[in-house]
Amino acid sequence: GGSYFRLAYPSERAFSTPTGVIKAKDFYIGIVDYANLPGWPGGLFLVAGDGHIIRFLSSNLLDALDGLATNNEVYPHLSQHMRRSVAEGLFGYLDQEKVENLTPELKLARAVKNGDLAEVKKLIEGGLDVHEVLVGNSTLLFAAGSPEVAEYLIQQGVPVDDKNEQGETALLWICYNNDWRRQQEKVAPIARVLLRHGANPNTPYGTWPPLMVARDAATVDALVESGADVHAKVDGHGILGELDIGWREVPYYQALAAHGLAIDNHENGIHLLNHAAYEGQLDIVNWLLDRGVDPNGVDPISGSYDGFARKPLTEAAR
């Protein structure tokens, strides 16, 4: 099922409870990880010294832990699911937390994320390790917020193609730009820096190569110009094999088509038309119809839904 452990809160802190305010010395932070039990999201609890749970705090580790979840004493105890949440939530935490509450290492991560080259240099030259890894075994390159910072980190010896514990490379992480953690217009320039230094544009995470997770035409162009293969399939999944991994607009698909991905009245086109009709993306629907994609074609990638052949018109009506 899950795991449970408690850890003394390392700093003076007060929490309000229905029975009044209690201070850090009076309780533990309990992490209940029921990732695999329905109805139990897991999360944080105030736990008295005798093990009695006082109050549920949050299902989001970073809401209440103030960075404790990034502590090496805590992180390894969490399930893979919760570790993933912590790694992704770290970027929000760096944005929201007051800088004076951050450890020196997290101040460096924040400067890297903000693309602040001057601050990054100051902290590195002041003795912090450029090879510092974030939770999830991600190098600082995963957090790069500007091409200048990415270039500096690589010049200082941060490996370009190292993977985190999930199996992702910095290039894929940056191209995916999950939760829009950096301004989208900065993604392609940062990706180009990594690619220029030898990042592999075809290394997948599971069945997701960087081209599949990219979000705009500029990133597609950067990847293809460096050798990304629009025709590549990973375990049978093509570039358009999984369309639910993030919102994309017409220019992304136009770039793939311009680089040779078959779309006109092809299985890719019918599959994309199916998805766009279901999502109500009329601009993509109109673009595909203008290219001659059959609105009555059966989607060969998705197969069937509830036993019925999937067609764009039935998807639009759902």
Disulfide bonds with the S-S distance in Angstrom:
none
